[in-house]
Every structure is written in C-alpha cells, then in structure tokens.
Amino acid sequence: MKILRNSFEFEWNQGNKSKNWARHKVADEECEEVFFDTYKKILKDRLHSGKEARHILIGQTKKQRVLFLVFTIRSHGIRVISARDLNKKEKHLYENKT
C-alpha cells in the first residue's frame, strides 16, 4: 500500500488519546488493530482533506468489530482522527471486499 509505510507508529497524545472511547466506545488499541486487518479497505477522504491529506480505513478488530476510521499521516506516525462502528450503509464497503 502506498499510503502506509512498511513500518509505522501511532501518534497518541492528549489531543486524541481516548477521544474515540468517550465518543464511540472505541479503544485506542482497537483503532490500531484495524490497520493489520488483511481485508482492510483504505480510501482517500477527499471531502475532509483541507490542511492535510486524510484517509478512510474500514477494517476489522481481533474481536470481529468492523470500524470506520479517519486518519492522517504525520512525520511522527499515524494519527487517528476518529473511529466508530460502521453504519448500515457502509457495511457493504467492507463485506464486498472480504
């Protein structure tokens, strides 16, 4: 995948640490897990890529939870902007891939 380097780190700081848990009950560790899903789908988020390029990631956690993530790549690693469960309309994006 051109978007992700072979080796990468996740950027969790006070600005985004546990934010997704408070809003959508998605733990930071779950966010990281979907990047390793063999069947993940990554798309460019053209609608929300203003100051920096954003990407959408749809993937499954170890517990089979399918998540919708928005992330960006910065010099220090991957920064997850938001994470939540897929809605009914989005499920086909992942299911058609698997």
trRosetta pair geometry for C-beta under 8 A, 3 or more apart (Angstrom, degrees):
i j d omega theta_ij theta_ji phi_ij phi_ji
1 4 4.9 33 92 36 119 93
1 42 6.5 70 -153 36 138 146
3 42 5.7 -138 38 144 153 149
3 55 5.9 90 -161 -99 147 160
3 73 7.1 -178 175 -31 78 139
4 8 6.0 -87 -165 -19 91 148
4 35 7.3 145 -115 -162 155 108
4 42 7.7 -151 -20 -77 108 169
4 73 7.7 -170 -100 -88 55 133
4 78 7.6 -4 -118 -74 96 128
5 8 5.2 131 59 -64 95 98
8 35 8.0 -107 74 171 127 150
8 73 7.9 -72 -139 -129 136 105
8 77 5.7 126 178 -143 82 83
8 78 5.6 57 155 -21 129 107
9 76 7.0 -66 80 156 117 65
9 77 3.7 -83 81 -101 78 141
9 78 7.2 -175 91 20 39 78
10 28 7.7 141 137 176 147 102
10 31 7.7 121 -142 104 146 110
10 32 5.6 -77 -49 -97 154 108
10 77 5.6 -145 -89 141 7 134
10 78 5.3 -41 -109 68 61 92
10 79 7.7 125 -167 -89 63 35
10 80 7.1 -1 -155 -15 110 100
11 16 7.6 64 110 52 81 133
11 74 6.1 -11 -12 52 160 122
11 76 5.1 91 -93 100 121 106
11 77 4.5 160 -41 70 88 101
11 78 6.5 -173 9 77 86 35
11 79 4.4 -36 65 -82 118 83
12 16 6.3 -115 -135 87 57 93
12 17 4.6 84 175 -89 96 90
12 28 5.8 39 -110 -150 143 143
13 16 6.4 58 52 33 65 81
13 17 6.2 -133 93 -25 14 105
14 17 6.1 -40 -103 26 24 112
15 19 7.7 -18 140 -45 45 138
16 19 5.1 -74 -153 9 47 131
16 20 7.9 24 -178 -20 82 91
16 79 6.4 129 17 -170 164 92
16 80 6.3 157 164 74 137 74
16 81 7.2 -86 -119 -114 134 32
17 28 6.5 -16 -144 -74 64 142
18 21 4.7 -46 -161 33 69 121
18 22 6.2 71 143 -24 83 97
18 28 6.6 -57 -68 -38 50 109
19 22 6.0 -58 -156 34 32 110
19 23 6.5 10 156 -3 66 113
19 82 7.9 -83 114 -105 115 61
20 23 5.9 -62 -139 48 34 101
20 24 5.5 -38 -174 46 73 103
20 26 4.3 -50 144 72 114 102
20 27 7.6 -143 90 -57 104 4
20 28 7.2 134 46 -76 113 56
20 31 6.4 108 49 -61 161 127
20 80 7.0 -39 -32 127 140 125
20 82 6.4 142 -96 -155 102 47
20 83 4.3 21 -142 50 150 98
20 84 7.3 -141 -154 -61 101 61
21 24 7.6 -81 -111 61 12 59
21 25 6.2 34 -154 -124 54 28
21 26 6.3 -124 -79 65 49 42
21 27 5.6 42 -85 -94 109 49
21 28 7.4 -50 -35 -28 110 71
23 82 7.7 -52 81 -143 150 94
23 84 7.5 -69 115 -83 104 103
24 82 7.9 88 -3 -177 140 86
24 83 6.4 -155 69 98 140 64
24 84 4.1 -119 -136 -108 158 80
24 85 6.9 -169 -180 -2 115 75
26 30 5.3 -122 -169 80 77 132
26 31 6.3 89 147 -58 112 88
26 67 6.3 100 -129 -123 138 133
26 83 4.3 -129 109 110 155 112
26 84 6.4 -130 -22 -92 139 33
26 85 7.7 -172 -68 -42 114 65
27 30 4.6 101 59 1 80 102
27 31 7.3 -136 99 -6 47 83
28 31 5.5 -50 -157 28 37 117
28 32 6.8 35 149 -17 66 103
28 80 7.6 169 -137 44 72 143
29 32 5.7 -53 -154 35 36 112
29 33 6.6 45 148 -30 65 102
30 33 5.5 -47 -150 24 36 118
30 34 7.3 38 157 -24 63 96
30 61 4.9 -28 -150 -106 86 141
30 63 8.0 -47 -116 29 107 110
30 65 6.7 -18 -157 73 127 133
30 67 6.8 127 146 -46 105 152
30 83 7.3 152 99 148 100 149
31 34 6.6 -56 -165 22 32 107
31 67 7.2 -123 -105 129 54 163
31 69 6.1 116 -145 -108 87 134
31 80 4.7 -5 178 -97 144 169
31 83 4.8 -114 -99 -62 103 162
32 35 6.0 -51 -170 20 45 115
32 36 7.7 25 146 -6 68 105
33 36 6.1 -71 -166 39 43 104
33 37 7.3 64 141 -46 71 89
33 59 7.8 -167 112 117 69 116
33 61 4.4 65 97 -134 140 73
33 62 5.5 -97 -154 -18 143 85
34 37 5.3 -21 -156 -9 51 121
34 40 6.1 117 167 -106 78 122
34 57 6.0 128 123 134 120 118
34 58 7.8 -103 -177 162 131 18
34 59 3.3 134 -170 82 93 115
34 60 6.5 137 -117 45 82 19
34 61 6.1 -47 -62 -71 80 64
34 67 5.3 -103 -65 55 150 115
34 69 6.2 162 76 -11 146 134
35 40 7.0 20 -134 -78 24 170
35 57 6.9 -16 -88 -173 67 158
35 59 7.0 159 -55 54 23 165
35 78 7.3 114 -94 91 150 173
36 40 8.0 113 67 -27 15 134
37 40 4.1 115 76 -51 102 94
37 59 3.6 168 34 -168 143 111
37 60 4.8 126 -120 46 138 72
37 61 7.8 -61 -67 -63 116 22
39 59 7.2 151 83 -129 66 76
39 60 7.0 26 62 11 105 113
39 94 7.3 88 127 -167 110 81
39 97 5.4 139 179 121 96 106
39 98 4.5 41 -170 -94 158 86
40 57 6.0 -9 -175 -168 118 93
40 58 6.7 160 -158 82 65 50
40 59 3.5 -14 -108 -90 97 116
40 60 7.7 -140 -79 16 74 66
41 57 7.3 154 80 -154 51 45
41 58 4.6 -5 56 55 100 101
41 59 7.2 -178 23 -64 58 72
41 93 6.1 -144 75 153 160 95
41 94 6.2 -143 8 -99 124 62
41 97 5.2 -149 -63 -54 117 164
42 55 5.7 1 -170 174 97 123
42 56 7.0 157 -155 81 47 54
42 57 5.3 -11 -102 -101 78 75
43 55 6.8 156 79 -164 41 72
43 56 4.5 -12 61 58 95 105
43 58 7.9 25 3 -2 104 101
44 49 7.0 -28 175 -34 92 146
44 53 7.2 -57 -145 -168 96 100
44 54 7.8 104 -171 85 58 55
44 55 6.1 -53 -112 -110 41 71
44 56 7.6 15 91 15 8 86
45 48 4.8 -26 145 49 116 97
45 49 5.7 140 91 -42 76 93
45 54 4.0 -47 62 102 125 99
45 55 5.8 -169 -3 -106 95 12
45 56 5.0 116 -67 -36 98 90
45 70 6.0 41 -61 -136 162 101
46 49 5.8 -51 -131 21 30 117
48 54 5.1 -36 97 53 97 151
48 70 7.0 -10 80 -155 149 141
49 52 6.9 -97 -154 100 73 38
49 53 5.0 10 -144 -128 125 43
49 54 4.7 -152 -84 23 78 83
52 72 5.1 55 121 -155 124 144
52 74 7.7 -10 -161 -83 154 84
53 72 6.4 139 84 -136 57 91
53 73 7.3 -13 79 35 104 89
54 70 5.7 5 179 -176 118 99
54 71 7.1 153 -156 79 72 27
54 72 5.2 -54 -102 -76 63 93
54 81 6.7 -26 -134 2 118 152
55 70 7.3 158 80 -154 41 53
55 71 5.6 -28 63 67 91 77
55 72 7.0 145 14 -92 81 42
55 73 7.7 32 4 -20 125 93
56 68 7.0 -22 -166 -168 99 83
56 69 7.1 147 -160 81 49 53
56 70 5.9 -27 -100 -98 64 68
57 67 7.9 17 104 100 88 92
57 68 7.8 150 80 -160 52 37
57 69 4.3 -15 61 63 99 106
57 70 7.8 179 19 -82 77 21
57 71 6.1 6 -2 13 120 116
58 66 6.9 19 -179 178 85 97
58 67 7.3 -171 -142 90 49 47
58 68 5.7 -9 -101 -104 82 65
58 69 7.6 -175 -75 23 35 73
58 86 6.7 57 -142 -86 108 119
58 90 6.9 -159 -112 165 136 112
58 93 5.5 95 32 110 173 116
58 94 4.8 -131 144 -73 122 102
59 66 7.2 -157 114 -145 20 66
59 67 6.4 -17 65 56 63 84
59 69 7.5 -24 29 11 95 115
59 94 7.5 176 -85 -123 24 120
60 64 6.0 -17 -170 -140 117 37
60 65 6.8 147 -154 72 65 37
60 66 5.1 -34 -93 -93 77 69
60 67 7.6 147 -103 12 26 75
60 94 7.4 122 -48 -173 92 137
61 64 6.9 -49 69 23 73 15
61 65 4.5 4 31 52 118 91
61 66 7.9 -143 6 -71 76 25
61 67 6.6 62 -36 -13 100 115
65 85 7.0 -82 -176 -107 98 91
66 85 7.1 73 80 -154 65 69
66 86 5.0 -22 112 -1 105 124
66 91 7.2 90 95 -123 150 76
66 94 5.4 155 -161 100 136 172
67 83 5.5 3 180 -169 129 96
67 84 6.8 148 -154 78 81 25
67 85 6.4 -69 -109 -101 59 36
67 86 6.9 -169 -135 -35 12 78
68 83 7.2 160 82 -150 50 49
68 84 5.6 -21 59 67 96 77
68 85 7.2 32 12 125 92 16
68 86 5.1 118 -37 -89 105 64
68 87 7.7 -22 -12 -1 149 73
68 90 6.0 -1 -79 146 134 162
69 80 5.9 -61 -163 -141 117 103
69 81 7.9 124 177 47 73 71
69 82 7.0 173 -150 90 51 52
69 83 4.6 -7 -103 -101 83 86
70 80 7.5 108 78 -166 50 61
70 81 4.4 -53 102 64 97 113
70 82 4.8 25 38 46 107 88
70 83 7.7 -146 24 -65 62 51
71 78 5.5 8 175 -176 134 98
71 79 6.3 160 -159 82 80 46
71 80 4.9 -42 -98 -106 99 51
71 81 5.9 -178 -98 3 34 84
72 78 7.6 160 82 -154 37 57
72 79 5.4 -14 62 61 84 98
72 81 6.3 63 -6 -42 94 115
73 77 7.6 -93 -148 156 66 25
73 78 5.8 -34 -104 -100 68 65
73 79 7.7 168 -99 18 18 78
74 77 6.6 0 65 56 82 38
74 78 7.7 152 25 -102 74 16
74 79 5.5 33 1 -12 118 118
80 83 5.9 -5 174 -39 128 112
86 90 4.4 -136 -162 90 96 114
86 91 5.3 125 128 -77 135 64
86 93 7.8 -158 -139 49 133 105
86 94 6.5 -102 -75 1 161 133
87 90 5.2 83 52 12 70 105
87 91 7.6 -112 97 -30 36 83
88 91 6.0 -34 -154 -2 34 117
89 92 7.6 -52 174 16 38 102
90 93 5.4 -39 -173 17 65 120
90 94 7.4 46 142 -6 80 98
91 94 6.2 -66 -163 42 43 100
91 95 5.7 30 152 -14 79 119
92 95 5.5 -61 -128 48 34 107
92 96 5.6 38 171 -25 71 108
93 96 6.7 -51 -143 31 15 107
93 97 7.2 11 152 -15 50 112
94 97 5.8 -65 -159 34 34 112
94 98 6.5 18 156 -14 71 111
95 98 6.1 -61 -142 37 33 103
